[in-house]
Every structure is written in structure tokens, then in C-alpha cells.
Amino acid sequence: MKNQNNILVIGGTGKTGRKVANKLTALGHKVRIGSRSATPAFDWDNSETWTEALQGMDKVYITFQPDLAVPGALDAIEKLTKKAKQCHVKKLVLLSGKGEREAELCEQVVIHSGIDYTIVRASWFNQNFSESFFLEPILEGFVALPQADVKIPFVDTEDIADVAVEALLNETHNGNIYQLTGPRALTFKEVIQEISEATQRDITFVPITISAYSKAMKNQGVPANFIWLIEYLFTEVLGNSNNSEITNDIEQVLGRSPKDFSEYIRETINTGIWNPVVTN
Ligand SMILES: NC(=O)c1ccc[n+]([C@@H]2O[C@H](COP(=O)([O-])OP(=O)(O)OC[C@H]3O[C@@H](n4cnc5c(N)ncnc54)[C@H](OP(=O)(O)O)[C@@H]3O)[C@@H](O)[C@H]2O)c1
């Protein structure tokens, strides 16, 4: 294939990375997955694994774990971009969080890396309700969350992946920062109501305070650094009304509308992931 690229997809089995990797492969590009379970393994907690994963790669899609806001992320992104430069990588696409000031420091490192780049800042993912920490309470039929009245413009990982692929393959996106949101902003209460109605299941939503949420996580044995991150995301991202705004960057990049939350619900119902757990 002419113009075939070797592309490292860090987090290539995760919520956006999996879709980016599949789309690139379908287009005929050579994809290397960057994750702890891949060969060669790539581990954010062990920088000695990074060079082997970067060698021979033209481009890299970077999704950091667990979040660009955590202490240590800036240092890791600095080290990774330096190694990428040494390995002659020509393009970086960074997945960032919309409304996270700490993540913007990491973006600056990529912007000043001397390598072509595109920054993709995403709002909270739809898929947090089916592939992440909101799934379990939905299956239990009882969801208690803080910031219940905040409108969140949830975005679909399919749209994020399409934008990331377009940015990786097309030089016209070099130097751009895209802010991705869905077409509608919804509160957690509205989300649970829509899922409940569509699945015809009773799911109770209860608004709670951030401190009560943290206490509940602590009682469930959730690690302290994860509780810190959740508190940060609920206060820094959801506590800022600017983050409710809807952007049209997906339409601008892809020439089509972003997926509505109702479409995500329809697709997710078909996977069976929200079916009630049957216990004997
Ligand atoms: N979730 C959201 O709503 C949201 C919104 C905006 C931005 N983001 C950003 O998106 C990024 C991804 O977050 P996510 O929660 O959606 O996760 P995710 O992409 O679903 O993460 C899972 C992927 O990361 C890999 N992984 C996990 N720990 C790793 C490590 N120590 N080293 C290397 N790879 C590792 C996993 O593979 P292995 O287990 O094989 O290592 C898997 O491929 C984060 O930077 C987050 O800030 C998320």
C-alpha cells in the first residue's frame, strides 16, 4: 500500500484506542498496540519499555493512564516525547481531557516537542456508562452521584476515534487543538432516566455530595490515588460551567454530526451489556 504508516496506538485495547487501532488496520496501516499486555509491552509505569515500542513508528496516538491530570503525568509525557523524537516519530496525536487545566500542561509538552501534533480534547465519554465505572451501579439499579444538576456534553468514543484517525493520517490537522463534545448536554439524572426508559429497567438515581461519594469509595476499598482523581474530575471538570458548552469540532473535522446519546443507548442495548445479571 502506498503511504502506509506504522502507527503506535498507546492504550490500543482501551475505549478509544481499540477503535483507533481497528480503523487504522482496516485502512491498511500497520498498527502496534502500546499496552502492558502487548508484545513488546508498553507500560507507563516503566519507561524502559517505551523505546522498543516506539522504534520504527511513524506516528503515535497517545492515551495516558489513568489521566493527564495525575501527578507524574507531565514528567511521563516529557520523557515519552523526547524518546519519540529520538526514534524519529513524525506525528503525535494526544488524547486530552476537555476542561482539565493539568492536562493542558501536558498538551504544551506535545505542542513544543518539535514533532507534528494534533491535540484531541474530549468531554466525558458515553462509554463510561457501559465500559467503565458507571456500569456496575447501572447493573445494580442504583446510581448515586455528585454534581447531579451539571449538564455534561457526553461524547461517543466512535467519534473521538474517527477524529483521531483523521488527525493521524491527514497533515491539514497539524498544529490544531480540537474540543470534542456530543450534540446534547445531559445531567447524570437525565442519563440514568434515558437508560432506564430504553432498557425498561428500574434504575434509581440519587444525588449525593462529593464528600459522601468519596467516603463510599473509601469504604469499598477504592485506592486513595483513584479517589483523588475522581474528586478532581468531579470538581475541576464538572464544577466549571464552561465545560457544559457544546462544540462543533467533530462536524468540522469529519463533515458529519456527532452521535447523539440516544444512538449510543440503542447500540449499547444491542450488546447486552446492560442486561440484568441473572443469579441462580
Ligand atoms: N473516560 C473519559 O470520560 C475521558 C474523557 C476525556 C479524556 N479521557 C482520557 O482518556 C485516556 C484514557 O482513559 P480511559 O479511562 O478511557 O482508559 P482506556 O483507554 O479505556 O484504558 C485502557 C487502556 O490502557 C491500557 N493501560 C492501562 N494501564 C496502562 C499502563 N500502566 N501502561 C500502559 N497501558 C496501560 C490498557 O491496556 P493494558 O491493561 O493491557 O495495559 C488499555 O489498552 C485518559 O488519559 C483520560 O484522561 C477520558
The ligand as an ORCA input file, in Angstrom:
! r2SCAN-3c Opt
* xyz 0 1
  N     -13.162      8.364     30.274
  C     -13.451      9.624     29.956
  O     -14.586     10.085     30.066
  C     -12.350     10.520     29.424
  C     -12.674     11.794     28.960
  C     -11.662     12.615     28.421
  C     -10.368     12.138     28.357
  N     -10.094     10.888     28.836
  C      -8.695     10.407     28.785
  O      -8.613      9.224     28.051
  C      -7.466      8.468     28.488
  C      -7.876      7.039     28.568
  O      -8.739      6.868     29.629
  P      -9.825      5.740     29.744
  O     -10.322      5.789     31.140
  O     -10.811      5.831     28.644
  O      -8.982      4.398     29.579
  P      -8.874      3.328     28.404
  O      -8.387      3.928     27.147
  O     -10.116      2.513     28.335
  O      -7.686      2.499     29.069
  C      -7.386      1.198     28.914
  C      -6.154      1.010     28.018
  O      -4.975      1.487     28.671
  C      -4.034      0.408     28.812
  N      -3.321      0.618     30.077
  C      -3.809      0.633     31.333
  N      -2.823      0.892     32.210
  C      -1.684      1.043     31.491
  C      -0.322      1.320     31.820
  N       0.083      1.467     33.088
  N       0.568      1.408     30.831
  C       0.203      1.231     29.538
  N      -1.064      0.982     29.160
  C      -1.996      0.884     30.129
  C      -4.901     -0.853     28.780
  O      -4.191     -1.989     28.352
  P      -3.401     -2.961     29.377
  O      -4.338     -3.234     30.510
  O      -3.029     -4.145     28.550
  O      -2.188     -2.207     29.819
  C      -5.938     -0.439     27.723
  O      -5.371     -0.540     26.421
  C      -7.004      9.098     29.806
  O      -5.844      9.837     29.607
  C      -8.169     10.017     30.161
  O      -7.752     11.164     30.837
  C     -11.035     10.073     29.341
*
